[in-house]
Structure formats: structure tokens, C-alpha cells
Amino acid sequence: MVRRGAGRQARTGRLRRDRRGRHPSHKPAGRLGAAAAALCLAAAVPGPSAFAAGEPDPYAFTDGARSVTGAASTADAARLEPGNTYRSSLPGSGKLYYRLDLDATSTAYVSVTAVPGAGTTVAATDGLRISVQSAQGIPCSSQAARFGPSRSPHPIAAWGAREASSGRSLCQGAGAYYVLVERVGAKGSSSDAWPLELAAVSEPPLKRTGATSAPEAWNSASPGPVTSQAVERAGGAGFAAASTVGQGVWRTRIRPGQTLFYKVPVDWGQQPNAIVELGSSSGGSGYVSGALTLSLYNPVRGYVEEAYAGYTGRQTSATLAPLPPVAHANRHGFADQVKGMRFAGLHYLVVHLAAQTADSFGEGPYGLILRVRVDGAAQPGPDYAGRSEPGRLFEVTAHDRAAATPAGADGSSALRALAVGGIGAGTVLLAVLGVWTVLARRRAEAR
């Protein structure tokens, strides 16, 4: 942009010389050219680094998420509607209830993400528990999410479900169901309230009864790592702001205490795998247990599995264990990792670098490599008897596939904005130069 603008300036600046043999525009053109170059440079260079030292980026809640207050009793529980996302708050002690009004045939899921504040104290066993109960108080499902060996405050999510199935006798039928959200506390942890993001989802039944047991055989061998050229792609600050990646090698930087969100299109019949590598530090010494965390969540933000790695200042990595191909029947499996791989769609990879890494090795930022592999050919999905809420949640679209490439929407949006901004600035400058040239010629001719 700077060179192109300067070239045009040179071509349009051939004015008649004055009596002293100088261009009448010599001095103003120099000042204006310098200003043009500075403005073009400002348009071409991004603003302050997103990885500057300081507090981690705040969690990016879903735009337009409704505020809802959890109740101390089921009698006062506010309703959650499938297809919507909500914001709430969980006190340091106590329990919160929310209500689901369900039909008899759809399966409902509720994922709750807790966002403890930076600088708060959490223990490895501290966390969040989600339970879904019937109006009769019968438990339908329960799951807890904990901070684990990282012992670092960061977003964690757990999910609950009311599964509609002819093979079940409990938690069936239409009516009110209740979501219980409670903190799993640990002695010595901070009692600050945690902001919450709740996502309610419904899955339609199948037109015909499908398999009632999970596939018994699948390729459980650890796949080889992807070794292609690394592509720059910054992670998002929340589920709703996750950056799309596909099979390949992706590179960014991360600060202690920061959490990065990515989403990976995984179709029916496909197996996702991921490795995250933390680069070596430039100084410091010691050992940080569980410094690096890599978590996988399914399209309804349901926890599937995670991996940890300690850090000594040398490069280290965390690798997800092999997972089964996505299949509707996986919900009938025994292990949570199998049950979580029950539908196609955008799966989430969440990377966290423990805050205490800064104490031993500095504020960073640290180089991060994410190696993503998606094995298997896409297969036709199940024949649903309706639509999900939100719609098309369990599909992989052509847009998803395009965005997951190195030149995809997430990777090129910044470049497109940069190009538009640069071109816009250049256009304005050229217009100013043109007007100035005409005026200068008129003044010279008048003399």
C-alpha cells in the first residue's frame, strides 16, 4: 500500500517548476507524503498485541444471551428453553435450580460453563456439578467438572441430560424437569461467585429405532501426529467465539491464565484427535504440575475428555486418548468418552495454560502448537424425525468445512479487514493528494 501510494504520488506530482527551479509543491508534498506513509502503515499494522502482559482475556459470553436467576427451590425455578443460551451466577455456597418443560420424545441437554475470576484460589478437586432430575426427584443424569492438576481458575463445563428412550423406565414422559447446579467445593478455595453460561439443547427422536448398543470394535490405536506446515490461528475466548480449525497444524501464543477455544467440524463416522504443544521458555526454572490442559467438548458443550502436561521450561505436550468414531449409538456405551461422541457437528478443543506458570517462567506469551487430526470418511447421519434446537446443530456444513481450512473464514477475516482498512486509507489519501495537486497547479499557473 505504501509503495503503491508513493508511486501514484510521484506520477501526479509532475508540476511546473517555479522561478527558482523548484516544484511549488515540494515542501507540502514531503509532509503530506510522510503523513500518507504513516497512515498507511498504521492501517497495515494491527493494534496492540492481544498477548500483552496482564490479566487473561475475559470469557466471551454468547452475544444476546438472556439473564436468568437460579432459584434456591424447584418451586421458583426459572424456565430454560431449548435452543437458547443464558447467563447466570453461582454463589460460593448453595444450590441453584432451573426448569425444563419437555415433551415425551425429545432428548434434552443442558451444559453449564462456570467462569471463576482470574486470581481466585481453586483446588484440584474444586469444580461444578450438574444434575437433571424429574419432578418426582428421580435423578436422570449427573456430571462433575473439576479444575484437576492445573489448580488454575479457568472456564470449566459440565452437562446433564434427560434422554427419551423406550428402553428406559425412569425420567420419561412429558412434564417439568429440573436442572441442579452446585459447586463442588474444596477447603481453602475462594468463595467468590462464579458467572455461568447455560446452553439448553434438544435432540429429536429417530424416525425408526436405531441400534441399542454402542459399536464394540473401532480403531483405538493412537494415530500419528499431523506434520504439515503450521498456520497461524488465534483461539477464541469462549465457546461462542471459538475459532474454526480442521485437520492440520495450527500455531498461536498463549499467556499464563489464558484459555483458548477452537471448534473442529467432525462428521458422522469420523474420529477426532488432537495434540497441543507448549514451546520452551526463554528463562526461569522449576516445575508446574498440570500447567497445560487440553479438553474436548462435543457440539452441545458436553465434556468428553481431557489431557494434562506438566512444565519445566522445556517444550511439552498433552495428547487426547483415542476416541471412537461419531455414532448415534455411542450414547449406549459405558465410558463417558464413548457416550460423549454421540453426534456430529462442531466439537470444541479448549486449551488452558495455568496461571502459576508465570511464577516460575514469566508472563510470556508462550508459543503454542495445536495438531488436529480427523480420521475417517463422513457417513450419512441418522434419520431424525424432526429438527434440533438450535437448528442444524448435529450437522457439518460446507461453510464449516471451508472455515476449517488454512484459508478459511477465521484465518482470512483478519486479513480481509486489514486489506479493506488499508485500501480505504489509501483511497482517502489518494483523493487528498489529487485535490492538493489540482490546487497546486492552479496556484502555479496564477503566478
C-alpha positions as CSV (number, residue, x, y, z in Angstrom):
1,M,0.0,0.0,0.0
2,V,2.7,2.5,0.9
3,R,4.7,1.8,-2.3
4,R,1.7,1.9,-4.5
5,G,0.5,5.3,-3.0
6,A,4.0,6.7,-3.3
7,G,4.2,5.7,-6.9
8,R,0.9,7.4,-7.7
9,Q,2.1,10.5,-5.8
10,A,5.2,10.6,-8.0
11,R,3.2,10.3,-11.2
12,T,0.6,13.0,-10.2
13,G,3.2,15.3,-8.8
14,R,5.0,16.4,-12.0
15,L,4.1,20.1,-11.8
16,R,5.7,23.1,-13.4
17,R,8.8,24.4,-11.7
18,D,8.7,28.0,-10.2
19,R,11.3,30.6,-11.0
20,R,13.8,29.1,-8.7
21,G,13.6,25.7,-10.4
22,R,11.6,24.0,-7.6
23,H,8.3,22.3,-7.6
24,P,5.8,24.7,-5.9
25,S,4.6,21.6,-4.0
26,H,7.9,20.4,-2.8
27,K,7.6,21.0,0.9
28,P,3.9,20.3,1.4
29,A,4.2,17.1,-0.7
30,G,7.0,15.9,1.6
31,R,4.9,16.5,4.7
32,L,1.8,15.0,3.1
33,G,3.8,12.0,1.8
34,A,5.2,11.4,5.3
35,A,1.7,11.6,6.7
36,A,0.4,9.3,4.0
37,A,3.1,6.7,4.7
38,A,2.4,6.9,8.4
39,L,-1.3,6.5,8.0
40,C,-0.9,3.6,5.5
41,L,1.5,1.9,7.9
42,A,-1.0,2.4,10.8
43,A,-3.7,0.8,8.6
44,A,-1.4,-2.1,7.8
45,V,-0.2,-2.9,11.3
46,P,-2.5,-4.5,13.8
47,G,-3.1,-2.7,17.1
48,P,-1.6,-3.6,20.5
49,S,-0.8,-7.3,20.9
50,A,-3.5,-9.5,22.2
51,F,-0.9,-11.2,24.2
52,A,0.4,-8.3,26.2
53,A,1.2,-8.9,29.8
54,G,-1.7,-8.5,32.2
55,E,-5.0,-10.2,33.0
56,P,-6.2,-13.1,30.8
57,D,-8.8,-12.2,28.2
58,P,-12.3,-12.3,29.8
59,Y,-14.6,-15.2,28.8
60,A,-16.6,-14.3,25.7
61,F,-20.2,-15.0,26.6
62,T,-22.7,-15.6,23.8
63,D,-24.0,-12.4,22.3
64,G,-27.6,-11.8,23.3
65,A,-27.6,-14.5,26.0
66,R,-30.5,-13.9,28.3
67,S,-30.1,-13.3,32.0
68,V,-31.7,-15.8,34.3
69,T,-31.6,-16.1,38.1
70,G,-31.2,-19.6,39.6
71,A,-33.6,-20.4,42.4
72,A,-33.0,-21.9,45.8
73,S,-36.0,-24.2,45.3
74,T,-37.6,-26.1,42.4
75,A,-40.8,-24.2,43.2
76,D,-39.3,-21.0,42.0
77,A,-37.1,-22.3,39.2
78,A,-36.9,-20.2,36.0
79,R,-37.5,-22.0,32.7
80,L,-34.8,-22.7,30.2
81,E,-35.9,-23.1,26.6
82,P,-34.0,-25.4,24.3
83,G,-32.2,-23.5,21.6
84,N,-31.3,-20.6,23.9
85,T,-28.2,-19.6,25.9
86,Y,-28.4,-17.9,29.3
87,R,-26.2,-16.0,31.7
88,S,-26.4,-16.6,35.5
89,S,-24.3,-16.6,38.6
90,L,-23.4,-19.3,41.1
91,P,-22.7,-18.3,44.7
92,G,-19.8,-19.8,46.6
93,S,-22.2,-22.0,48.6
94,G,-25.7,-23.2,48.0
95,K,-27.5,-24.8,45.1
96,L,-29.4,-23.3,42.1
97,Y,-32.4,-24.8,40.2
98,Y,-33.6,-24.2,36.7
99,R,-36.6,-25.8,35.0
100,L,-37.0,-27.6,31.7
101,D,-40.5,-28.2,30.3
102,L,-40.1,-31.2,28.0
103,D,-42.2,-33.3,25.6
104,A,-42.1,-37.1,25.7
105,T,-40.0,-37.8,22.7
106,S,-37.1,-35.3,22.5
107,T,-33.8,-35.7,24.4
108,A,-32.7,-32.5,26.2
109,Y,-29.2,-31.4,27.2
110,V,-28.0,-28.6,29.4
111,S,-24.4,-27.6,29.5
112,V,-23.2,-25.2,32.2
113,T,-19.9,-23.3,31.9
114,A,-18.5,-21.8,35.1
115,V,-16.1,-18.8,34.8
116,P,-14.2,-18.2,38.0
117,G,-12.4,-14.9,38.2
118,A,-8.7,-14.5,37.5
119,G,-6.6,-14.6,40.7
120,T,-9.1,-16.6,42.7
121,T,-8.0,-19.7,44.5
122,V,-9.2,-23.1,43.3
123,A,-8.1,-26.6,44.3
124,A,-7.7,-29.7,42.0
125,T,-11.0,-31.1,43.5
126,D,-12.9,-27.9,43.2
127,G,-15.5,-27.7,40.5
128,L,-19.0,-27.8,39.2
129,R,-21.7,-30.5,39.3
130,I,-24.8,-30.6,37.0
131,S,-27.8,-32.9,37.7
132,V,-31.1,-33.3,35.9
133,Q,-34.0,-34.5,37.9
134,S,-37.6,-35.4,37.3
135,A,-40.5,-33.7,39.0
136,Q,-40.5,-36.7,41.4
137,G,-36.9,-36.1,42.4
138,I,-35.6,-39.0,40.4
139,P,-32.0,-38.3,39.1
140,C,-31.8,-38.6,35.3
141,S,-28.1,-37.7,35.0
142,S,-25.2,-36.2,36.8
143,Q,-21.7,-35.0,35.9
144,A,-19.0,-33.0,37.7
145,A,-16.2,-31.0,36.1
146,R,-13.1,-30.1,38.2
147,F,-10.0,-28.0,37.7
148,G,-7.7,-31.0,38.1
149,P,-4.0,-30.8,38.5
150,S,-3.8,-27.3,36.9
151,R,-5.2,-25.8,40.1
152,S,-5.7,-22.7,38.0
153,P,-9.0,-20.7,37.6
154,H,-10.4,-21.1,34.1
155,P,-13.7,-21.9,32.4
156,I,-14.9,-25.4,33.1
157,A,-18.1,-27.0,31.8
158,A,-20.3,-30.0,32.7
159,W,-23.5,-31.3,31.2
160,G,-26.7,-33.1,32.1
161,A,-29.4,-34.8,30.0
162,R,-32.9,-36.1,30.0
163,E,-32.8,-38.9,27.5
164,A,-36.1,-40.0,25.9
165,S,-35.9,-43.7,25.2
166,S,-38.3,-46.6,25.0
167,G,-35.7,-48.7,26.8
168,R,-35.8,-46.6,29.9
169,S,-38.4,-46.5,32.7
170,L,-37.2,-43.5,34.7
171,C,-37.2,-39.9,33.6
172,Q,-39.6,-40.5,30.7
173,G,-42.7,-38.7,29.6
174,A,-43.6,-35.0,29.2
175,G,-43.5,-32.6,32.0
176,A,-41.3,-30.5,34.2
177,Y,-37.7,-31.5,34.8
178,Y,-35.2,-29.6,36.9
179,V,-31.5,-28.7,36.4
180,L,-29.5,-28.5,39.6
181,V,-26.2,-26.6,39.5
182,E,-23.9,-26.7,42.5
183,R,-20.4,-26.0,43.3
184,V,-18.2,-28.9,44.3
185,G,-16.1,-27.1,46.9
186,A,-12.7,-27.7,48.4
187,K,-11.3,-26.4,51.7
188,G,-9.3,-23.2,51.2
189,S,-10.8,-22.3,47.8
190,S,-12.1,-18.8,47.2
191,S,-15.8,-18.3,47.9
192,D,-16.4,-15.7,45.1
193,A,-19.5,-16.1,43.0
194,W,-18.9,-17.7,39.5
195,P,-20.5,-16.3,36.4
196,L,-22.3,-19.0,34.5
197,E,-23.3,-19.6,30.9
198,L,-26.1,-22.2,30.4
199,A,-26.9,-23.7,27.0
200,A,-30.1,-25.7,26.6
201,V,-30.4,-28.0,23.5
202,S,-33.0,-30.5,22.3
203,E,-32.4,-33.5,20.0
204,P,-35.3,-35.0,18.1
205,P,-36.0,-38.7,18.2
206,L,-35.2,-41.1,15.3
207,K,-37.9,-42.0,12.8
208,R,-37.1,-45.6,13.3
209,T,-35.5,-47.3,16.4
210,G,-31.8,-47.5,15.9
211,A,-29.0,-49.6,17.5
212,T,-29.4,-50.1,21.2
213,S,-25.7,-50.8,22.0
214,A,-22.5,-48.9,21.2
215,P,-20.2,-50.3,18.5
216,E,-18.0,-53.0,20.0
217,A,-15.0,-52.6,17.7
218,W,-13.3,-49.4,16.5
219,N,-9.8,-48.3,15.7
220,S,-8.4,-47.4,19.2
221,A,-4.7,-47.2,18.1
222,S,-3.0,-43.8,18.7
223,P,-2.9,-42.0,15.3
224,G,0.4,-40.5,14.0
225,P,0.7,-36.7,14.5
226,V,0.0,-34.3,11.7
227,T,3.2,-32.8,10.4
228,S,2.2,-30.2,7.9
229,Q,3.3,-26.5,7.9
230,A,1.9,-24.6,10.8
231,V,-0.7,-22.0,10.1
232,E,-1.4,-19.0,12.4
233,R,-4.8,-19.1,14.0
234,A,-5.6,-17.4,17.3
235,G,-8.0,-19.1,19.6
236,G,-11.3,-17.6,20.8
237,A,-12.2,-16.6,24.4
238,G,-15.3,-18.7,24.7
239,F,-17.5,-21.4,23.1
240,A,-19.4,-18.9,21.1
241,A,-16.2,-17.2,20.0
242,A,-14.2,-20.3,19.2
243,S,-12.0,-20.2,16.1
244,T,-12.6,-23.0,13.5
245,V,-9.8,-25.4,12.7
246,G,-9.6,-28.7,10.8
247,Q,-7.0,-31.3,10.2
248,G,-3.6,-29.6,10.2
249,V,-1.1,-27.8,12.4
250,W,-2.2,-24.5,13.9
251,R,0.0,-22.0,15.7
252,T,-0.6,-19.2,18.2
253,R,0.6,-17.8,21.5
254,I,-0.8,-18.1,25.0
255,R,-0.3,-16.3,28.3
256,P,-0.4,-17.9,31.8
257,G,-4.0,-17.9,33.0
258,Q,-5.4,-17.7,29.4
259,T,-7.9,-20.2,27.9
260,L,-8.2,-20.6,24.1
261,F,-11.3,-22.1,22.4
262,Y,-11.3,-23.9,19.0
263,K,-14.0,-25.7,17.1
264,V,-13.4,-28.7,14.8
265,P,-16.0,-30.0,12.3
266,V,-16.4,-33.7,12.9
267,D,-19.0,-35.6,10.8
268,W,-20.7,-38.9,11.4
269,G,-18.2,-41.8,11.2
270,Q,-15.2,-39.6,11.9
271,Q,-12.7,-39.7,14.7
272,P,-11.1,-36.5,16.1
273,N,-7.7,-36.4,17.7
274,A,-5.6,-33.6,19.0
275,I,-2.2,-32.8,20.5
276,V,-1.2,-29.5,22.0
277,E,2.4,-28.5,22.4
278,L,3.7,-25.7,24.6
279,G,7.0,-24.2,23.5
280,S,10.1,-23.8,25.7
281,S,10.5,-20.7,27.8
282,S,13.3,-18.1,27.5
283,G,14.2,-18.3,31.2
284,G,13.2,-19.4,34.7
285,S,13.3,-22.7,36.4
286,G,11.1,-25.1,38.4
287,Y,8.2,-27.4,37.7
288,V,4.5,-26.5,37.2
289,S,2.2,-29.5,37.7
290,G,-0.7,-29.7,35.2
291,A,0.5,-26.5,33.5
292,L,-1.1,-27.4,30.2
293,T,-4.7,-28.6,29.8
294,L,-6.4,-29.8,26.6
295,S,-10.1,-30.5,26.9
296,L,-12.6,-31.9,24.3
297,Y,-16.3,-31.0,24.3
298,N,-19.0,-32.2,21.9
299,P,-21.5,-30.0,19.9
300,V,-23.7,-29.5,23.0
301,R,-20.7,-28.4,25.0
302,G,-20.7,-31.7,26.8
303,Y,-17.4,-32.8,28.3
304,V,-15.8,-35.7,26.6
305,E,-12.2,-36.0,27.9
306,E,-9.0,-34.0,28.6
307,A,-5.3,-34.4,28.9
308,Y,-2.6,-32.6,31.1
309,A,1.1,-32.0,30.9
310,G,3.5,-30.5,33.5
311,Y,6.1,-27.9,32.5
312,T,9.8,-27.5,33.4
313,G,10.5,-24.7,30.9
314,R,11.3,-27.2,28.1
315,Q,8.7,-28.0,25.4
316,T,6.0,-30.3,26.5
317,S,2.7,-31.7,25.0
318,A,-0.7,-33.1,26.0
319,T,-2.5,-35.7,23.8
320,L,-6.1,-36.8,23.8
321,A,-6.7,-40.5,24.1
322,P,-8.1,-42.2,21.0
323,L,-11.9,-41.8,20.7
324,P,-14.5,-43.8,18.8
325,P,-16.0,-42.6,15.5
326,V,-19.0,-40.4,16.0
327,A,-22.1,-42.5,16.0
328,H,-25.7,-42.1,17.4
329,A,-25.4,-45.5,19.1
330,N,-22.4,-44.3,21.2
331,R,-24.9,-43.0,23.8
332,H,-25.4,-46.6,24.8
333,G,-21.7,-47.1,25.8
334,F,-20.3,-47.5,29.3
335,A,-17.4,-45.0,29.3
336,D,-18.1,-41.2,29.3
337,Q,-15.7,-40.8,26.5
338,V,-17.8,-43.1,24.3
339,K,-21.1,-41.6,25.3
340,G,-19.9,-38.1,24.5
341,M,-19.2,-39.0,20.9
342,R,-22.9,-39.4,20.1
343,F,-23.4,-36.7,17.4
344,A,-21.8,-34.9,14.5
345,G,-21.2,-31.2,14.5
346,L,-18.6,-28.7,15.8
347,H,-16.5,-30.2,18.6
348,Y,-14.6,-27.9,20.8
349,L,-10.9,-28.1,21.8
350,V,-10.1,-25.9,24.8
351,V,-6.5,-25.1,25.8
352,H,-5.6,-23.6,29.2
353,L,-2.2,-22.6,30.5
354,A,-2.1,-22.5,34.3
355,A,-1.7,-19.1,35.8
356,Q,1.1,-20.2,38.1
357,T,3.3,-20.8,35.1
358,A,4.1,-17.1,35.3
359,D,5.6,-17.5,38.8
360,S,8.4,-19.8,37.5
361,F,8.9,-18.9,33.9
362,G,7.5,-15.4,33.4
363,E,4.4,-13.8,31.8
364,G,5.1,-15.0,28.3
365,P,3.4,-15.2,25.9
366,Y,4.4,-18.8,25.1
367,G,4.4,-20.4,21.7
368,L,1.6,-23.0,21.2
369,I,1.1,-25.6,18.5
370,L,-2.2,-27.4,18.0
371,R,-2.1,-30.6,15.9
372,V,-5.6,-31.7,14.8
373,R,-6.4,-34.9,13.1
374,V,-9.8,-36.1,11.8
375,D,-9.8,-39.7,10.6
376,G,-12.4,-41.5,8.6
377,A,-14.8,-40.6,5.7
378,A,-18.0,-38.8,6.5
379,Q,-21.0,-41.1,6.6
380,P,-24.8,-40.4,6.4
381,G,-26.3,-39.3,9.7
382,P,-29.3,-40.9,11.5
383,D,-32.8,-40.2,10.2
384,Y,-34.1,-37.8,12.7
385,A,-37.9,-37.2,13.0
386,G,-37.6,-33.5,13.4
387,R,-35.0,-30.7,13.9
388,S,-32.7,-29.9,16.7
389,E,-32.9,-26.7,18.8
390,P,-30.9,-24.8,17.8
391,G,-31.3,-25.9,14.2
392,R,-28.6,-27.9,12.3
393,L,-26.6,-28.4,15.4
394,F,-25.7,-32.0,14.6
395,E,-24.6,-31.3,11.0
396,V,-21.3,-30.4,9.4
397,T,-22.0,-27.8,6.7
398,A,-20.0,-26.7,3.7
399,H,-19.3,-23.4,5.5
400,D,-17.9,-25.3,8.5
401,R,-15.5,-27.3,6.2
402,A,-14.4,-24.1,4.4
403,A,-13.7,-22.3,7.7
404,A,-11.6,-25.2,8.9
405,T,-9.0,-24.8,6.1
406,P,-5.9,-22.7,6.4
407,A,-7.6,-20.1,4.1
408,G,-10.9,-20.4,5.9
409,A,-13.2,-17.7,7.3
410,D,-11.5,-17.4,10.6
411,G,-8.0,-17.4,9.2
412,S,-8.7,-14.9,6.5
413,S,-11.1,-12.5,8.2
414,A,-8.3,-10.5,9.8
415,L,-6.5,-10.3,6.5
416,R,-9.7,-9.2,4.7
417,A,-10.3,-6.5,7.4
418,L,-6.7,-5.4,7.1
419,A,-6.9,-5.2,3.3
420,V,-10.2,-3.2,3.4
421,G,-8.8,-0.9,6.0
422,G,-5.6,-0.4,4.1
423,I,-7.3,0.2,0.8
424,G,-9.8,2.6,2.5
425,A,-6.9,4.6,4.0
426,G,-5.1,4.6,0.7
427,T,-8.2,5.7,-1.2
428,V,-8.7,8.7,1.1
429,L,-5.0,9.6,0.9
430,L,-5.1,9.5,-2.9
431,A,-8.2,11.7,-3.0
432,V,-6.5,14.2,-0.8
433,L,-3.4,14.2,-2.9
434,G,-5.5,14.6,-6.1
435,V,-7.3,17.7,-4.7
436,W,-4.0,19.1,-3.4
437,T,-2.4,18.6,-6.9
438,V,-5.2,20.5,-8.7
439,L,-4.9,23.4,-6.2
440,A,-1.1,23.5,-6.5
441,R,-1.3,23.6,-10.3
442,R,-3.8,26.5,-10.2
443,R,-1.6,28.4,-7.8
444,A,1.4,27.8,-10.1
445,E,-0.4,28.9,-13.2
446,A,-1.7,32.0,-11.5
447,R,1.8,33.1,-10.8
